[in-house]
Amino acid sequence: MEGPDAQGTCLPVRIIDGPKDAFVLLNSDAAFNCTVSRPWTIIIWMMNSTPVLTITPDRPIVTDSQFGQRNYTTPQAFTSELIISRVSLKNNATVECSLQTDGRQQANLFVQVEGKLFFESKISSVVTNHSTDIICKAEDWNPDPTITWTINRTTVHSERYTTIIHPPSGHLYTAISTLNLTLSADAEVMCLAAIKALPQPKTVALNITVKPSSHDRTWLIVAIVVPIAVVLLLIILIIVIVCCIKRIKHSESSYQDEVSESPRFGRGRQSGLAEFKQCMQTGSAMFARKRMNAEAGGYDAIKQAFYSWKVSSFLRVLGAAIIQFMSIL
């Protein structure tokens, strides 16, 4: 098949630019271009060696409604665009542009399926610096997708996650990717699935909040509770001492006249000291009983018993010191 050039020389018709491989999503349209030199006589589009569209200078000859065409003409060339509507998996085929001579070029049509992408469990919070597995599942894809991860828009190294591809059910694949995650601050975690037919990967994201560990919370509670407990114990201690001193004064007032005249002065003072000692011992015993009653109360009860033991010990020491001081007086 030849045509004259500008000088009237006959040149063979040739394909200037043939069709290229195409990756197309299921149920979308696919397009292939074939540009030939002028003048041309006939162009035949074939899929897997079966003619699907024939184009002549007068009109296209359509043999299947799924296939259509557009054309573009320049003084030097003619471009035919084959359009395949709503492609299906059976349209995976070799596409060929032929001039019915030695001029022919081929390309491949790859129909791909965009499936579902989701997290098996939607994690909203993790414990700080604690390892957690996050599972992303890509279901019903063709071909099997490439799974990647990002944390705060930064790509995660492939050593930190594993991806398992399950054998296809029919023509569809399932991929399960598990990311081992350790966070010290709040983060956005994103799972991405990519196939060539998608201009951008399909994504799902989790916004994860980092919470302190139970150990950190325990120390926080202790830091708050201990000062309050100390203040309360001091208040109780002051009340006990004041009560004891009032009892001593009340006891000594009944002996005031006798103290100034009778040799039983020492015994009166000793009686006051004995009452103060008994008062302090009573306060100490009260805290000791609380400690004994708390032994079977679990962790919190043990802590309470510990504080009670401290208080009872302190009361005994303080009482002994006051008694010694009052003896000197």
Secondary structure as UniProt FT lines:
FT   STRAND          2..4
FT   TURN            6..7
FT   STRAND          10..12
FT   STRAND          15..17
FT   STRAND          22..25
FT   TURN            26..27
FT   STRAND          30..37
FT   STRAND          43..47
FT   TURN            48..49
FT   STRAND          50..55
FT   STRAND          60..62
FT   TURN            65..66
FT   STRAND          67..73
FT   STRAND          77..84
FT   HELIX           89..91
FT   STRAND          93..98
FT   STRAND          104..113
FT   STRAND          116..119
FT   STRAND          125..127
FT   TURN            128..129
FT   STRAND          132..142
FT   STRAND          146..151
FT   TURN            152..153
FT   STRAND          154..155
FT   HELIX           158..160
FT   STRAND          161..169
FT   TURN            170..171
FT   STRAND          172..181
FT   STRAND          187..194
FT   TURN            196..197
FT   STRAND          202..211
FT   HELIX           214..253
FT   TURN            254..255
FT   HELIX           256..261
FT   TURN            263..264
FT   HELIX           265..293
FT   TURN            294..296
FT   HELIX           298..328
//
